[in-house]
Amino acid sequence: MKKFFILILALIFTGTFLFAGGGTQQSVGGKPVISVSMLDRGQVSAAEGTYENNRWTRWINENAPVHVNFVPVPRTESTARLTALFAAGTAPDVVWEFGKGFLDNLYTQGVIQPVGDHIRNYSTVYRDYLAAHPELLPFLMGVDGQQYGMTTARNILNIPNHAMWIRQDWLDRFNMPLPTTTDQVLNFMRRARDTDASGMGTYGLTFNFNWVGIINALFGQPMDNFMIVNGRFVDWTTTDGYRESLAFRALLYREGLIDPEYITDTNYIRQRELLVTGRSAIHMGSWNQPAEWRELRQNVPTSNWMPFEPWTTSQGKQGLFQEPPAHYMILMNAQSRNARDIMAYADWMMDDNWWTLAYGHEGVHYRLVNGVPQTIDVDRNNIEMIYSGEYAIFHQNQPQLYWFPLTAAQDPLSQAYVPIMQLANEIQLRNRYTRLPYTATSDNIRRFSTEVGPQITALETSIITGRLSVDEGLRQINDYKRSFGWDAVSAERDEWYQANRHLLY
């Protein structure tokens, strides 16, 4: 009994009390404590510390009205790791990821709580912000009609995603126009390969992990394969567009237009090396690739690597993948009793404190030029700022195209990239990506995707590498999907669409 009272006194004087659901409820420096998840992308250098303890977590805890314990989860397995934390009863007070599906998954598990009343009762800044952005609300609602999520609006830097790049200097050398059709693209790739335009062994195409999504989008793939035809759900992978996308990738492999070793290059390191050493005619990647552009220009000073429009296929001209207008999907643990403190943190962050996390300290990381933050030292920021922005999960960051020359570092290479970055942004935003705001999710749909996805990818690889013909490969893919209950999944998705279509348009 004496030991029990000693323990209680120790907890009182240290300000530490055990609390279910949000981990440990504490008071640090007189501030209430909340816990918040963080995506670990491996970008915090040893000199900076860790995702839990670095210059920016310390700045937050010195200035915010609460003390925040950050809980990093690996980016590549974040959803699975957070689900495991919820199952163990150790998930943080606040978790976040991207997409409505993240909310829907945790909602169906019953592990998050409604936040609408918390916002109305405890918030001012975020409450007013959300009232000014009603377009975000559809992404935040559960099927019971209550608000479960919090978010802010994406900006022009993080709405576009996938993109394509081309060696304009090689087009000029060959006196070829910018390709706008599949045949013109293939002709350029073949010309670059056959003449060995780089002098080191040239490929028609290199890519990062976006390449399958880009090719599929060119041939008509909508978001999540969710097509609506005559008012009903149709799986895009049953259409001619899917067949043509597989045939196109198989042609690239068969004709040696892509590196045959790409299959084992799972982290795309070799693909990047081919790109930055100038051995690629076209690259499929992201809309903003300043590091790759800089390395290529340094290695091949005569290179003119430019973004270009999606070309027209048999399925017409399509936009490439873009993110939805809702940015981070921020959710509150159902077991958390810290709603007032969480909303105080959200209001503090929204009230201009996000700026420091996005741009750093004035005079150290940026200088203001005509009200626009201009990078002082790009190398310093690549160490100290590369990971900071995602701590600002509540923000009002809306940079404009005219900012780009001022926000970029002032060295010649950085300034030379500015108009290219502006063009890349404009190209991606002007081509509308075929999508619904969000699509169906359920335990059955998730289980189907998890179990079937790897085998479908393996069968697609067999088609691309010629071990299976396109027709035989498609037959095996469809047989495999049906054997795992695709008909039931398809019917469930159509039922969801019919029930939710009034919310989607």
C-alpha positions in Angstrom: 0.0 0.0 0.0 2.8 2.4 0.9 4.4 1.8 -2.5 1.1 2.5 -4.2 0.8 5.9 -2.6 4.4 6.7 -3.4 3.7 5.9 -7.1 0.6 8.2 -7.0 2.5 11.0 -5.5 5.3 10.6 -8.1 2.6 10.7 -10.9 1.1 13.9 -9.4 4.4 15.7 -9.0 5.7 14.7 -12.5 2.3 15.6 -14.0 2.0 12.1 -15.5 -1.3 10.2 -15.4 -2.1 7.0 -17.3 -4.8 7.5 -19.8 -6.4 4.9 -22.1 -6.7 5.5 -25.8 -4.4 8.5 -26.2 -1.4 6.9 -24.6 -0.1 8.8 -21.5 -1.8 12.0 -20.5 0.8 14.4 -19.2 1.6 18.0 -18.4 5.0 19.3 -19.6 6.1 22.7 -18.5 2.6 23.5 -17.4 1.2 22.6 -20.9 -1.3 19.8 -21.6 0.1 17.1 -23.8 -1.3 15.7 -27.1 0.2 13.0 -29.4 0.2 13.4 -33.1 1.3 10.9 -35.8 4.0 11.8 -38.4 5.0 10.2 -41.7 8.6 9.1 -41.6 10.0 9.6 -45.1 13.6 9.1 -44.0 14.4 12.8 -44.6 15.6 13.8 -41.1 19.4 13.6 -41.2 21.4 12.4 -38.2 22.6 16.0 -37.6 19.0 17.2 -37.4 17.9 14.5 -35.0 14.8 12.3 -35.4 11.2 12.8 -36.4 10.4 12.8 -32.7 13.1 15.3 -31.7 14.5 17.9 -34.0 14.7 21.7 -34.4 11.1 21.9 -35.5 9.5 19.7 -32.9 11.4 21.7 -30.3 10.2 25.0 -31.9 6.6 23.7 -31.8 6.8 22.7 -28.2 8.4 26.0 -27.2 5.7 28.1 -28.8 2.5 26.1 -29.1 -0.2 26.1 -26.3 0.3 22.4 -25.9 3.2 20.0 -25.8 3.2 17.6 -28.7 4.6 14.1 -28.6 5.1 13.0 -32.2 4.7 9.4 -33.2 6.4 8.6 -36.6 5.2 5.8 -38.8 7.0 4.7 -41.9 5.5 6.3 -45.0 5.4 3.1 -47.0 3.4 1.3 -44.4 1.7 4.1 -42.6 -1.9 2.8 -42.8 -1.0 -0.6 -41.7 1.1 0.7 -38.8 -1.6 3.1 -37.6 -4.2 0.3 -37.8 -1.9 -1.8 -35.6 -1.5 1.0 -33.1 -5.3 1.4 -32.9 -5.7 -2.4 -32.4 -3.1 -2.3 -29.6 -4.8 0.7 -28.0 -1.7 2.9 -28.3 -2.6 5.1 -31.3 -1.9 8.8 -30.8 -4.6 11.4 -30.1 -4.4 12.7 -33.7 -3.6 10.6 -36.8 -3.3 11.8 -40.4 -2.7 10.5 -43.8 -4.1 11.4 -47.3 -7.4 10.7 -48.9 -11.0 10.1 -47.9 -10.3 6.3 -47.9 -8.2 6.8 -44.8 -11.1 8.3 -43.0 -13.5 5.7 -44.2 -11.3 2.8 -43.2 -10.9 4.0 -39.6 -14.6 5.0 -39.4 -15.7 1.5 -40.3 -13.3 0.2 -37.5 -15.0 2.5 -35.0 -11.7 4.0 -33.8 -12.2 7.7 -34.6 -14.6 10.2 -33.1 -16.8 12.9 -34.6 -15.1 16.3 -34.5 -17.9 18.7 -35.7 -19.0 19.6 -32.2 -15.3 20.0 -31.1 -14.7 22.5 -33.9 -17.9 24.5 -33.1 -17.2 24.5 -29.3 -13.5 24.9 -29.0 -12.2 26.4 -32.2 -12.2 29.9 -33.7 -9.5 30.2 -36.4 -10.1 26.7 -37.9 -13.8 26.9 -37.5 -13.9 30.1 -39.6 -11.5 28.7 -42.1 -13.7 25.6 -42.7 -16.8 27.8 -43.0 -14.9 29.7 -45.8 -14.1 26.4 -47.6 -17.3 24.4 -47.9 -15.8 22.5 -50.8 -13.8 20.5 -48.3 -16.7 19.2 -46.3 -17.7 16.2 -48.5 -14.2 14.7 -47.8 -14.7 15.0 -44.1 -18.0 13.2 -43.5 -18.9 9.7 -42.3 -21.8 7.8 -43.7 -23.8 8.7 -40.6 -23.7 12.4 -41.6 -21.3 13.5 -39.0 -18.0 15.2 -39.6 -15.0 13.0 -38.6 -12.2 14.6 -40.5 -10.3 17.9 -40.6 -8.3 19.2 -43.5 -7.1 22.3 -45.3 -7.1 23.1 -49.1 -4.3 21.9 -51.3 -2.4 24.5 -53.3 -1.0 24.6 -56.8 2.1 23.0 -55.6 0.5 19.8 -54.3 -2.6 19.3 -56.5 -0.6 18.2 -59.6 1.3 15.0 -59.2 2.2 12.8 -62.2 3.9 14.3 -65.3 6.1 13.6 -68.3 9.3 15.2 -69.4 11.1 15.2 -72.8 14.5 16.0 -74.2 13.6 19.1 -76.3 17.2 19.4 -77.5 17.0 16.0 -79.1 13.7 16.9 -80.8 15.4 19.9 -82.2 18.4 17.8 -83.3 16.1 15.4 -85.1 13.9 18.3 -86.5 10.9 16.6 -84.9 7.8 18.4 -83.5 6.7 17.9 -79.9 4.9 14.6 -80.0 1.1 14.7 -79.6 0.1 11.1 -80.5 1.2 7.6 -79.6 2.9 7.1 -83.0 4.8 10.3 -82.7 6.0 9.4 -79.2 7.2 6.0 -80.4 8.9 7.5 -83.4 10.9 9.8 -81.2 11.8 7.1 -78.7 13.0 4.9 -81.5 15.0 7.7 -83.1 16.8 8.5 -79.8 17.5 4.8 -79.2 18.7 4.0 -82.8 21.0 7.0 -83.1 22.1 6.6 -79.5 21.5 10.2 -78.9 23.4 10.2 -75.6 26.4 8.3 -76.9 26.2 6.0 -73.9 23.4 3.7 -74.8 20.0 5.5 -75.0 16.6 4.4 -73.9 13.3 5.8 -75.2 11.8 6.0 -71.7 12.8 6.1 -68.1 10.5 6.5 -65.1 9.9 6.5 -61.4 7.1 4.7 -59.5 4.5 6.8 -61.2 5.0 5.3 -64.7 2.2 2.6 -64.6 -0.3 5.2 -63.4 0.8 7.6 -66.1 0.5 5.1 -68.9 -2.8 3.8 -67.6 -4.1 7.4 -67.4 -3.1 8.1 -71.0 -5.3 5.1 -72.0 -8.3 6.3 -70.0 -7.9 5.0 -66.5 -9.9 7.0 -64.0 -9.2 7.3 -60.3 -9.2 3.9 -58.6 -10.4 2.2 -61.9 -13.9 3.7 -61.1 -15.7 4.3 -64.3 -19.3 5.4 -64.6 -21.0 4.3 -67.9 -24.7 4.9 -68.4 -25.1 5.6 -64.7 -23.5 2.3 -63.5 -20.1 1.3 -62.1 -17.8 -0.3 -64.7 -14.3 -1.6 -63.9 -11.8 0.2 -66.2 -9.7 -3.0 -66.3 -12.5 -4.7 -68.3 -12.2 -2.0 -71.1 -10.2 -1.7 -74.3 -8.1 1.0 -72.6 -6.6 -1.4 -70.1 -5.8 -3.9 -72.8 -4.1 -1.1 -74.9 -2.1 0.1 -71.9 -0.7 -3.4 -71.4 0.1 -3.8 -75.1 1.9 -0.4 -75.0 4.1 -1.4 -72.1 4.8 -4.7 -73.7 5.9 -3.0 -76.9 8.3 -0.7 -75.0 9.9 -3.8 -73.5 9.9 -5.8 -76.7 11.6 -3.1 -78.7 14.2 -2.2 -76.0 12.8 1.2 -75.5 12.9 0.7 -71.7 15.7 -0.8 -69.7 15.0 -4.6 -69.3 16.5 -4.5 -65.8 13.7 -2.2 -64.5 12.0 -5.2 -63.0 14.6 -5.6 -60.4 15.1 -1.9 -59.9 12.3 -1.7 -57.3 13.4 1.6 -55.9 14.1 3.1 -59.3 17.7 4.1 -58.5 19.0 2.8 -61.9 16.2 4.6 -63.7 17.2 7.8 -62.0 20.8 7.3 -62.9 19.9 6.8 -66.6 17.9 10.0 -66.5 20.4 12.3 -64.8 23.3 11.0 -67.0 21.3 11.9 -70.1 20.4 8.5 -71.5 16.6 9.0 -71.6 14.5 10.5 -74.3 11.2 10.7 -72.3 10.8 10.4 -68.5 7.6 9.6 -66.6 7.7 10.9 -63.1 6.5 13.9 -61.0 5.6 17.4 -62.1 8.3 19.1 -60.1 11.7 17.4 -60.3 14.3 20.2 -59.6 17.0 17.8 -58.3 16.9 15.7 -61.4 16.8 18.7 -63.7 19.8 20.2 -61.9 21.8 17.0 -62.0 21.1 16.5 -65.7 22.0 20.0 -66.6 25.3 19.7 -64.6 26.1 16.4 -66.3 24.9 17.4 -69.8 25.1 21.2 -70.0 23.5 21.2 -73.5 20.4 19.3 -72.3 17.0 21.0 -72.5 14.7 18.8 -70.4 11.1 20.0 -70.6 7.7 19.0 -69.3 5.2 18.2 -72.1 1.5 17.6 -72.5 -0.2 14.2 -72.2 -0.4 12.8 -75.7 -3.6 11.6 -77.5 -4.2 7.9 -77.5 -7.0 5.8 -78.9 -8.9 6.8 -75.7 -8.5 10.5 -76.4 -6.5 13.1 -74.5 -6.5 12.5 -70.8 -5.1 14.3 -67.8 -2.6 12.7 -65.4 -3.2 11.9 -61.8 -4.0 14.9 -59.6 -4.6 15.0 -55.9 -8.1 15.9 -54.5 -8.6 19.5 -53.1 -8.5 18.2 -49.5 -4.9 18.0 -48.2 -4.0 16.1 -45.1 -6.8 13.9 -43.7 -6.6 14.6 -39.9 -8.6 12.4 -37.5 -9.1 12.2 -33.8 -8.7 9.0 -31.8 -12.0 7.8 -30.4 -10.3 7.2 -27.1 -8.8 10.7 -26.8 -10.3 13.1 -24.3 -8.1 16.0 -25.4 -10.4 17.7 -27.9 -10.1 21.2 -26.4 -6.3 20.9 -26.4 -6.2 19.5 -30.0 -8.4 22.3 -31.3 -6.1 24.8 -29.5 -3.2 23.3 -31.3 -5.1 23.5 -34.6 -6.0 27.2 -34.1 -2.4 28.0 -33.1 -1.0 26.3 -36.2 -3.6 27.9 -38.5 -2.9 31.4 -37.1 0.2 31.9 -39.1 2.5 29.6 -37.2 2.4 27.1 -40.1 4.5 29.7 -42.0 7.6 29.0 -40.0 7.3 25.3 -40.6 6.8 25.8 -44.3 9.5 28.4 -44.9 11.7 28.5 -41.8 13.1 31.5 -39.9 13.4 34.8 -41.7 17.0 35.8 -42.2 18.1 32.2 -41.8 16.1 30.1 -44.3 14.4 32.9 -46.3 14.3 36.6 -46.9 11.1 38.4 -47.8 11.1 40.0 -51.2 7.9 41.9 -52.0 6.1 39.8 -49.4 7.3 36.5 -50.9 9.7 34.2 -49.0 12.9 33.7 -51.0 15.3 30.9 -50.2 18.7 32.1 -49.0 20.7 28.9 -49.2 19.2 25.9 -51.0 21.7 23.4 -49.7 21.0 24.5 -46.1 17.3 24.2 -46.7 17.7 20.8 -48.2 18.9 19.6 -44.8 17.0 21.8 -42.4 13.7 22.3 -44.2 13.2 19.2 -46.3 11.1 17.5 -43.6 9.6 20.5 -41.8 6.5 21.2 -43.9 4.5 18.2 -42.9 4.5 19.2 -39.3 2.2 22.0 -40.4 -0.8 19.7 -40.9 -3.1 22.7 -40.4 -2.0 25.5 -42.8 -3.2 28.2 -45.1 -0.2 28.0 -47.5 -1.3 29.2 -51.0 1.7 30.1 -53.1 1.1 31.5 -56.6 2.9 31.1 -59.9 4.4 34.5 -59.7 6.2 33.5 -56.4 8.4 31.0 -58.1 11.2 33.3 -59.3 11.4 34.8 -55.8 11.0 31.6 -53.7 13.7 29.8 -55.7 17.3 30.2 -54.7 19.0 32.9 -56.7 21.9 30.9 -58.2 21.8 30.5 -62.0 20.7 26.9 -62.1 17.8 27.5 -59.7 16.6 30.5 -61.6 17.0 28.7 -64.9 14.6 26.0 -63.6 11.9 28.5 -62.6 10.1 29.0 -66.0 10.3 25.2 -66.5 8.6 24.7 -63.1 5.9 27.2 -63.9 5.3 25.5 -67.3 5.1 22.0 -65.6 2.6 23.3 -63.1 0.4 25.0 -65.8 0.5 21.9 -68.0 -0.7 19.5 -65.3 -3.4 21.8 -64.0 -4.9 22.5 -67.4 -5.4 18.8 -68.2 -8.3 17.6 -66.1 -7.8 14.2 -64.5 -10.8 11.9 -64.6 -11.9 11.3 -61.0 -14.7 11.2 -58.5 -13.9 13.2 -55.3 -13.6 9.8 -53.5 -14.6 6.2 -54.1 -16.0 3.3 -52.2 -14.1 1.6 -49.5 -15.0 -1.3 -47.2 -13.3 -4.3 -45.5 -14.3 -6.5 -48.4 -12.9 -4.0 -51.0 -9.6 -3.5 -49.1 -9.2 -7.3 -48.5 -9.7 -7.9 -52.2 -7.2 -5.3 -53.3 -4.6 -6.6 -50.7 -4.9 -10.2 -51.7 -5.3 -9.8 -55.5 -3.1 -6.8 -56.2 0.3 -8.5 -56.1 -0.7 -11.4 -58.3 -2.3 -9.0 -60.8 1.0 -7.0 -60.9 2.9 -10.3 -61.5 0.6 -11.2 -64.3 1.0 -7.8 -65.9 4.7 -8.1 -65.7 4.5 -11.5 -67.5 2.5 -9.8 -70.3 5.0 -6.9 -70.5 8.0 -9.2 -70.7 6.4 -11.5 -73.3 6.0 -14.6 -71.1 2.2 -14.2 -71.7 0.4 -12.8 -74.7 -1.8 -9.9 -74.0 -5.0 -11.9 -74.6 -3.8 -14.9 -72.4 -2.6 -12.6 -69.7 -6.0 -10.8 -69.6 -7.8 -14.1 -69.5 -5.7 -15.2 -66.5 -6.2 -11.8 -64.8 -9.9 -11.9 -65.1 -10.1 -15.5 -64.0 -8.0 -14.8 -61.0 -10.1 -11.8 -60.0 -13.4 -13.8 -60.3 -11.9 -16.6 -58.2 -11.4 -14.1 -55.4 -14.9 -12.7 -55.5 -14.6 -9.8 -58.0 -18.3 -10.0 -58.9 -19.3 -9.3 -55.3 -16.8 -6.5 -55.1 -18.1 -5.0 -58.3 -21.7 -5.2 -57.1 -20.7 -3.6 -53.8 -19.0 -0.7 -55.5 -22.0 -0.1 -57.8 -24.3 -0.2 -54.8 -22.1 2.4 -53.0 -22.1 4.6 -56.1 -25.9 4.5 -56.5 -26.3 5.4 -52.8 -23.7 8.2 -52.8 -23.9 9.7 -56.3 -25.8 12.7 -55.0 -22.8 13.6 -52.8 -20.2 13.3 -55.5 -21.3 16.0 -58.0 
